[in-house]
Amino acid sequence: MQVRGLEGQRQRIRQGGYTDPEEAQAAGRALAAADHDGAGAGCTLGQWLARWLATKNALRPSTRQGYAAHIRLYLIPQLGRILLHQLTSRHVNGLLATLASHPSPTGRRLSPATVVRIHATLRTALNAAVRARLIPVNPANGAELPHPRRPHPVVWTVGRTARWQQAGERPAVAVWTEQQLAAFLVGVAQDHLYAAWWLAALRGLRRGELTGLRWTNVDLQTAELTVTQQRVHADGQVVVGPPKSATSCRVVALDAQTVRVLRRHRERQEKLSATAGTRWQNSGYVFTTATGAPLRPDYLTGRFRRLVATSGQPPIRLHDLRHGAATLALAAHTDLKVVQAMLGHASIVLTADTYVSVLPEVAHHAARETARLVLNAASALGRPLGG
């Protein structure tokens, strides 16, 4: 059968590879209909992915970069030459099996969560192909996906800290106790980004939200800051875009100490401006270089890593300060709904299930209070419990 490609050229194609006659007939009918409509039925999956990605200009830069990486590194090398109308669920499941069992182009095995994200990119692109009447159904629907397990943050207890010191053993995601955090903050009190570490650790701001924060979005009189944008890496550049999600656009309440920290930071910045003179860039950002230029997000990461390495505290990532902010807020008996709003989560389940680890003293307090309720009830009955 001859059909038109994406550029309108006629090309002969052969259909095959179907084990189900009904599937083959449906694909044939869709192919003929798409060719009749001039939709480019003879295109390969690789051609369609390239065209689909080119229309995604409204996406957040980091999302578009993720799509592009999935397409370039995994989807086109594995499935790119297959004609779109001949792509089947067998091809998709084969791709997923390969991704899960073979090293990636970087030499590392992909995590189940990454495989799921790659599949999501393919499924989204094929949904667009269905809407364009290039294919009748989406072969990525109903795929056999791995079940990723999100690592839950754990606290650097005395035992975990000892194992790290003795054998280098460290959890995937860990947070500091309040004593460890306090010791770190005391040690970096003179660092020029002290206010950034403070906001991440106590108010839960993300890295991109810190580097994207402007003074116009900080109101020290009302003790509030508003998250309206973030600075992220995309295609080798730093771009300004909206926060991670709609709920990430939020107002964050500030306590009196945080207000003092930000006031001192602004005073330092004003001194830097006076020293720099005409070299000062009046960018308006809260966290800048010595000449006023906005910071790159990866600079924050590298700076924090170096400070942690010399602090004597067990290792955590910059993003783990955000995890710790949720944990400390709950330890201070903050309502879970308030913590959700502080972090900008769309779902309270995400806040409770993923970002919150239990400090040892909180867990012991809960255990004591639970036992106390039962003991008091038994005492009221005049019948003491055994043990």
Secondary structure, 3 states (H helix, E strand, C coil): CEEECCCCCEEECCCCCCCCHHHHHHHHHHHHHHHHCCCCCCCEHHHHHHHHHHCCCCCCHHHHHHHHHHHHHHHHHHHCCCEHHHCCHHHHHHHHHHHHHCECCCCCECCHHHHHHHHHHHHHHHHHHHHCCCCCCCCCCCCCCCCCCCCCCEECCHHHHHHHHHHCCCCCCEECCHHHHHHHHHHCCCCCCHHHHHHHHHHCCCHHHHHCCEHHHEECCCCEEEECCEEEEECCEEEEECCCCHHHCEEEECCHHHHHHHHHHHHHHHHHHHHHHHHCCCCCECCECCCCCECCHHHHHHHHHHHHHCCCCCCCCHHHHHHHHHHHHHHCCCCHHHHHHHHCCCCHHHHHHCCCCCCHHHHHHHHHHHHHHHHHHHHHCCCCCCC
